[in-house]
Amino acid sequence: YYRDRDDRKGIDAKQHDVAATLLFDINPHWIVKLEGHFMRGTLALSPTLNDQIPRDQLEHHWGLFVLKTTAYF
């Protein structure tokens, strides 16, 4: 993800994402999904949600782990 495809300089101008997913069908009505993301870059991060720290000063390598469950009838 790039803010400007012609200007890719700076860690705050891009964000790369490598993801892995596991999906578990517990039964016909219940699904559990586990996602792990390894990110490099800070473009999609919000300074507002990070104590007003500018994007270029945030951690350049970071991870995101998500657990999602869906039940339907």
Protein Blocks (a to p, Z undefined) as FASTA:
>chain_A
ZZblklmghjklgccdddddddddfblmbccdddddddedjklpcfklngopafklmcfb
dcdddddddddZZ
